[in-house]
Amino acid sequence: MLVSKPIRFTVAIDGPAAAGKGTVAKGLADHFGFAYLDTGLLYRAVAAKALLGENVITAANKLVPTDMASQTLRSSEVAQMASKVAVIPQVRAALLAFQKSFACQDGGAVLDGRDIGTMVCPEAKIKIFITASAEIRAKRRYDELQSKGLETSYEVVLCDVKERDERDMTRKDAPLKRAQDAYLLDTSDLSIVTSLQRAINITSAAFVKVI
């Protein structure tokens, strides 16, 4: 009797803020039945605790899944703080083991963030770097914040996006960059449906080889 081997298939999705990587990653996970982790929420959860006065390293070491359930994690203030705490080596080290364990689970996993393909899961079967122009990403984030009743301006959001890009790409520890073997998906002029379908096509070609 043949016993099927558990499938371990990791998809690493990276890219700057508001490029659409979270939506695509969640869609991929749903399509293939993989587990999904928005690694940015790990840093946002630590950031939220930091804004309340908790030591960031202590917060990172004590993080539990329920900490990532708060709706306040999507605020602009938390996002900016998340980018700041993400440059702290001790914070990244504390969260790295959690991410690696999640990626290796049976049944497949999709992780999205900024250093998944380069640092967290360099051995991922599929790597996709999702990007879009700063102006397009700022408009998307501005519309999202407006829909949630959070008052701001497009100019402020654009400035935040550019500042975060600079901080993420120039940080010493695990900077945001495209892995050499990552597919590039620019969503500037693509709909969500088209972006997701392209990611599904990329992933399908590799997935059929392991099942």
N, C-alpha and C positions, 0 to 999 in steps of 0.2 A: 504493500500500500504506500503510495506516494504522499508525503506530508509537505504541504506548501510552506515555503519559507516566508516569514513575516516580511512585509514590504517596508523598507526604509528608504524613503525618497524625500530629499530636502530641496526646497525651492527657496533661494535667497533673493530677496527683492530690496534694492537700495534706491536712494534718490533724495533730493531736497524736499523741503516742506511744501505741501499742497501740489505736488506733481501728479497725484493720483495713485501713488503706490499702495496706500492702505486699501482703497476701494478695489484695485486690481488684485491685491494679495488676498483679500477676503473672498472675492469672486472666484479666484483660482481654487482656494481651499474648499469652497462650497461645491464647485464643479467636480473636483476629483475626490472629495470626501476626506481631505487632509485636515489635520489640526492647524489652527491659525494663531499666531502670536504677533501682536503689534508691539514690537520691542520699544517703540517710542513711549508707550504708556508706562513702562518700567521707570524711565527717566522722568516722565511727568509726575508719576506718583512720588518719587523722591523729591522732585522740585516742590510739589505741593506741601510736603512735610517741612521742607526747608523754609518755605514762605511763612510757615506757622512757628518757625523758630527752632526746629529740631536740627541737630547736627546731621549734615548730609551723608556722611560715611556711616553713621549709626543707622540712619533711615534706610540706606541701601542694604545694609546687612540684615535688617529686621523686616524687609519688605515681604508682604504676603499677598496672595491673589486678590483678596477683597479690597486692598488698597488701590487697585486699578479700576474699580467699579464706579468711582465718583464722577459725576457729570462735570465737576469743576476742573477736571484735568484738561478740558478742551479750551480753556480760556487763553487769551493772548498772553496774560501775565505768567501763567504756568508754563506756556510754551517757551517764552524767553528764558525763564529760569531753568527749564529743562536743558536748553542748549548750553547754559553756563555750568550746570552740575555735570554735564556729560564730558567736560574736558578734565574732570578730576580723576586721575588714574585709579585711586582707591574705590571710587564709585563704580567705574567701569569693571574693575576686577571683581567686585562683589556681585555684579549682575551677570557677568559672563558665564559662570557655571550654570545658572538657571537657564540661560538661552541655549547653551550647548546641549543640556539634558533634554530640553523640549525638542530640539531639532532632530535628535536621534531616536525619538520614540517610534514604535512600530505603527504602520499605517500611513506614514507620510506626514510631512509638516511644511507649512509655508511661514516664513518669518520675514517681516519687513522692518527696515530701519535705515541706518546710514553706514554701517560697517559689517553687514551680515556676510556679504560675499568676500570681503577682504580679510576680516578678522574672526568673526564668530563662526562662520561655516565656509571656510575656503574650499572644502571638499564637496560642497553642494552639487547635486546633479544638474541643476539649472540655476543660472544667475541672470537676473534682469535688472538693468539700471534704468529707472524711470525718471524722466525729467520733463521740464517745460520752461518757457521763458519766465523770468522773475515777474514780469508784468501780468502774465496770464495767471501765475500762481497767486499773486497778490489779489487779483480780482476774485479768484475762487475763494480764498480765505476770507476776504471782505464780505462776500455774499453769504458765506457760512455764518460768520459772526452776526451779520444783520438778521439772518433768519432766526437766530437764537435771542434776538433782542439786545445784543451787546453793542453799545454805541462806540463807534470809532470812525475813522475816515480812511478812504482808499490810500491816501498819501502816507498816513501813519503805518498802515499795514504793509505797503510796499517797502517802506524804510525798514520795518521789522524783518521782512523777508530777506532783504539784501544783507542786513547786519547778521542775521542768523546764518545765511549762506557763507559769509566771510568767516564767521567764527567756526562753523562746522568743517569748512574746507582747509582751514589753516591751523587747527588745533594739533598739538604735537602727538597726542595719543589717538590712534585710529581715526584719522581724518576722513571726511566724506570724499570718496572717489570711486570711479568705476573700476571694478575688477577687470583684469585684462581679458578674461574669458566670458565676460558678461555681455548679454545682448543689450543693445541700446534701444529704448522705446521712448520717443519724444511725443508727449501727449498734447503739445501746444494746440494743435489743430484737430485733435481727435476727440470723438465722443467717448463717454464711459464704455458704451457697448463695444465700440470698435477697439478701444484700448484693451479691454478684457479679452476680446476674441483673439487679438494678436498674441497676447500672453498665453492663452490656452493653446494656440497652435504651436508656439515655441515649446511649451511644456509637454504637449502630447507626443511630439516626435521622440523625446527622450524617455518618457514614461512607458511607452509601449515596449521598450527594450528590456524593462526590468520586471514585467508582469507575465 
